[in-house]
């Protein structure tokens, strides 16, 4: 790539950064909502594994086994007058165990429904934001410069640095370089860990913040379905 081509490409990227930065609050909100949705999904899956039905079955089996053993014990070794009392105890307590089981089961179902409702609310809000950002993307002066999923302003600054530093000659090369570096560093971690990695490589604070948010932004923007 000659100097003029690089200069023109950098000029277009600067304009893209300026243009899409006008929507920075929406991009940042979208990232936060995606992170919240991920945490909710993890909590939902974790809660599903807490099987209250198994807990209820455990208590029920313990109770029946204990009551049966007590009945046999009193029947064999104690006066027969105690046996009816133990049998009555067994019969009366079974409904209480069943009530306990159904309370736990109902509580679990209510919590799962709450998770689902919150996830639906988040996804609807995410879709609204995505539609708004995509409309803005279509109005950009150079619509073919970047795919929609790569329009997060912080990410544009990353690829600008790649091209400006002569580490990449085209936007495609810069995008591939970004993904290669993400893969090599195995960055599937929290934002704080990503910032530490970026700082350890002598990156600026701005670039560290960009790296922290870019992966999430690319992921959620890539899910947008054009209607």
C-alpha positions as CSV (number, residue, x, y, z in Angstrom):
1,X,0.0,0.0,0.0
2,X,1.4,3.4,-1.0
3,X,1.4,6.4,1.3
4,X,-1.6,8.1,-0.4
5,X,-3.8,5.0,-0.1
6,X,-2.9,4.6,3.6
7,X,-3.5,8.3,4.2
8,X,-7.0,8.1,2.5
9,X,-7.9,5.0,4.5
10,X,-6.8,6.6,7.8
11,X,-8.9,9.7,6.9
12,X,-12.0,7.5,6.3
13,X,-11.4,5.7,9.6
14,X,-11.1,9.0,11.5
15,X,-14.4,10.1,10.0
16,X,-15.9,6.7,10.9
17,X,-14.7,7.1,14.5
18,X,-16.1,10.6,14.7
19,X,-19.4,9.6,13.2
20,X,-20.0,6.4,15.2
21,X,-18.8,8.1,18.4
22,X,-22.0,10.1,18.4
23,X,-23.7,6.9,19.3
24,X,-21.2,5.9,22.0
25,X,-23.8,6.0,24.8
26,X,-26.0,3.5,22.9
27,X,-23.0,1.3,22.1
28,X,-21.9,1.3,25.8
29,X,-25.4,0.7,26.9
30,X,-25.7,-2.3,24.5
31,X,-22.4,-3.7,25.9
32,X,-23.7,-3.4,29.5
33,X,-27.0,-5.1,28.6
34,X,-25.2,-7.9,26.8
35,X,-23.0,-8.5,29.9
36,X,-26.1,-8.4,32.1
37,X,-27.8,-10.9,29.8
38,X,-24.8,-13.2,30.0
39,X,-24.8,-13.1,33.8
40,X,-28.6,-13.7,33.9
41,X,-28.2,-16.7,31.6
42,X,-25.5,-18.1,33.8
43,X,-27.7,-17.6,36.9
44,X,-30.6,-19.2,35.1
45,X,-28.6,-22.3,34.1
46,X,-27.2,-22.6,37.6
47,X,-30.6,-22.3,39.2
48,X,-31.9,-25.1,36.9
49,X,-29.2,-27.4,38.2
50,X,-30.4,-26.8,41.8
51,X,-32.9,-29.5,41.6
52,X,-35.4,-29.0,44.4
53,X,-37.3,-32.0,43.0
54,X,-34.3,-34.2,43.9
55,X,-34.1,-32.5,47.3
56,X,-37.8,-33.2,47.9
57,X,-37.4,-36.8,46.9
58,X,-34.4,-37.1,49.2
59,X,-36.4,-35.9,52.2
60,X,-39.4,-38.0,51.3
61,X,-37.3,-41.2,51.0
62,X,-35.5,-40.4,54.3
63,X,-38.8,-40.0,56.0
64,X,-40.4,-43.1,54.6
65,X,-37.3,-45.2,55.4
66,X,-37.1,-43.8,59.0
67,X,-40.7,-44.3,59.6
68,X,-40.7,-47.8,58.3
69,X,-37.6,-48.8,60.5
70,X,-39.3,-47.2,63.6
71,X,-42.5,-49.1,62.9
72,X,-40.6,-52.4,62.5
73,X,-38.6,-51.7,65.7
74,X,-41.6,-51.0,67.8
75,X,-43.5,-53.9,66.3
76,X,-40.7,-56.3,67.1
77,X,-39.3,-55.1,70.4
78,X,-41.8,-52.8,72.1
79,X,-45.3,-53.2,73.4
80,X,-47.8,-53.5,70.6
81,X,-49.7,-50.5,71.9
82,X,-47.0,-48.2,70.4
83,X,-47.3,-49.5,66.9
84,X,-50.6,-47.7,65.9
85,X,-49.1,-44.4,67.1
86,X,-46.0,-44.8,64.9
87,X,-48.2,-45.8,61.9
88,X,-50.4,-42.8,62.6
89,X,-47.3,-40.6,62.7
90,X,-46.2,-42.0,59.4
91,X,-49.5,-41.4,57.7
92,X,-49.9,-37.8,59.1
93,X,-46.4,-36.7,58.2
94,X,-46.4,-37.8,54.6
95,X,-48.7,-34.9,53.5
96,X,-46.4,-32.5,55.3
97,X,-43.4,-33.8,53.4
98,X,-45.4,-33.5,50.2
99,X,-46.4,-29.9,51.0
100,X,-42.7,-29.1,51.7
101,X,-41.7,-30.6,48.4
102,X,-44.3,-28.7,46.4
103,X,-43.4,-25.4,48.1
104,X,-39.8,-25.9,47.0
105,X,-40.8,-26.9,43.5
106,X,-43.1,-23.9,43.1
107,X,-40.4,-21.5,44.4
108,X,-38.0,-22.8,41.9
109,X,-40.5,-22.4,39.0
110,X,-41.2,-18.8,40.0
111,X,-37.5,-17.9,40.1
112,X,-37.0,-19.5,36.7
113,X,-40.0,-17.6,35.3
114,X,-38.5,-14.4,36.7
115,X,-35.1,-15.1,35.0
116,X,-36.9,-15.7,31.7
117,X,-39.0,-12.5,32.0
118,X,-35.9,-10.4,32.7
119,X,-34.0,-12.0,29.8
120,X,-36.9,-11.3,27.5
121,X,-36.9,-7.6,28.6
122,X,-33.2,-7.3,28.1
123,X,-33.3,-8.9,24.6
124,X,-36.2,-6.7,23.5
125,X,-34.3,-3.6,24.6
126,X,-31.1,-4.9,22.9
127,X,-33.0,-5.4,19.7
128,X,-34.4,-1.9,19.8
129,X,-30.9,-0.4,20.3
130,X,-29.5,-2.6,17.5
131,X,-32.1,-1.4,15.1
132,X,-31.3,2.2,16.0
133,X,-27.6,1.7,15.5
134,X,-28.1,-0.2,12.2
135,X,-30.2,2.7,10.9
136,X,-27.3,5.1,11.8
137,X,-24.9,2.7,10.1
138,X,-26.8,2.8,6.9
139,X,-26.6,6.6,6.9
140,X,-22.9,6.7,7.1
141,X,-21.0,8.3,4.3
142,X,-18.9,5.2,3.6
143,X,-21.3,2.4,4.2
144,X,-19.0,-0.2,2.7
145,X,-16.0,0.8,4.8
146,X,-16.8,-1.5,7.7
147,X,-19.3,-4.3,8.4
148,X,-21.9,-3.3,10.9
149,X,-20.5,-5.6,13.6
150,X,-17.2,-3.7,13.6
151,X,-18.7,-0.2,14.0
152,X,-18.0,0.1,17.8
153,X,-16.0,3.3,18.0
154,X,-13.4,1.7,20.3
155,X,-12.8,-1.1,17.8
156,X,-12.4,1.4,14.9
157,X,-9.6,3.1,17.0
158,X,-7.9,-0.3,17.4
159,X,-7.8,-1.0,13.6
160,X,-6.8,2.6,13.0
161,X,-3.8,2.0,15.2
162,X,-2.9,-1.2,13.3
163,X,-3.0,0.6,9.9
164,X,-1.3,3.7,11.2
165,X,1.5,1.6,12.8
166,X,1.9,-0.3,9.4
167,X,0.9,-3.6,11.1
168,X,-1.9,-3.9,8.6
169,X,-2.5,-2.5,5.1
170,X,-6.2,-3.0,4.8
171,X,-9.2,-3.1,7.1
172,X,-9.6,-6.8,6.4
173,X,-6.0,-7.3,7.5
174,X,-6.5,-5.2,10.6
175,X,-9.7,-7.2,11.6
176,X,-7.9,-10.5,11.1
177,X,-4.9,-9.2,13.1
178,X,-7.3,-8.3,16.0
179,X,-8.9,-11.7,16.0
180,X,-5.5,-13.4,15.9
181,X,-4.2,-11.4,18.9
182,X,-7.4,-12.2,20.8
183,X,-6.9,-15.9,20.1
184,X,-3.3,-15.9,21.0
185,X,-3.8,-14.2,24.3
186,X,-6.9,-16.4,25.0
187,X,-8.9,-13.4,26.0
188,X,-12.1,-14.9,27.2
189,X,-12.0,-13.1,30.5
190,X,-13.5,-10.3,32.5
191,X,-12.9,-6.7,31.4
192,X,-10.5,-6.1,34.3
193,X,-8.3,-9.0,33.2
194,X,-8.3,-7.7,29.6
195,X,-7.3,-4.2,30.7
196,X,-4.4,-5.8,32.7
197,X,-3.2,-7.7,29.6
198,X,-3.4,-4.6,27.5
199,X,-1.5,-2.5,30.1
200,X,1.1,-5.2,30.4
201,X,1.8,-4.8,26.6
202,X,2.4,-1.0,27.2
203,X,-0.9,-0.1,25.6
204,X,-2.4,3.3,26.4
205,X,-5.4,3.5,28.8
206,X,-7.6,4.3,25.8
207,X,-6.6,1.3,23.9
208,X,-6.9,-0.9,27.0
209,X,-10.5,0.2,27.4
210,X,-11.2,-0.4,23.8
211,X,-9.9,-3.9,24.0
212,X,-12.0,-4.5,27.1
213,X,-15.2,-3.7,25.3
214,X,-14.5,-4.5,21.7
215,X,-15.0,-8.3,21.9
216,X,-18.4,-7.9,23.6
217,X,-19.5,-5.2,21.1
218,X,-18.5,-7.4,18.1
219,X,-20.3,-10.3,19.5
220,X,-23.6,-8.5,20.2
221,X,-23.6,-6.4,17.0
222,X,-22.9,-9.6,15.0
223,X,-26.2,-11.1,16.3
224,X,-28.3,-8.4,14.7
225,X,-30.7,-9.8,12.1
226,X,-31.6,-7.3,9.3
227,X,-35.3,-7.0,8.9
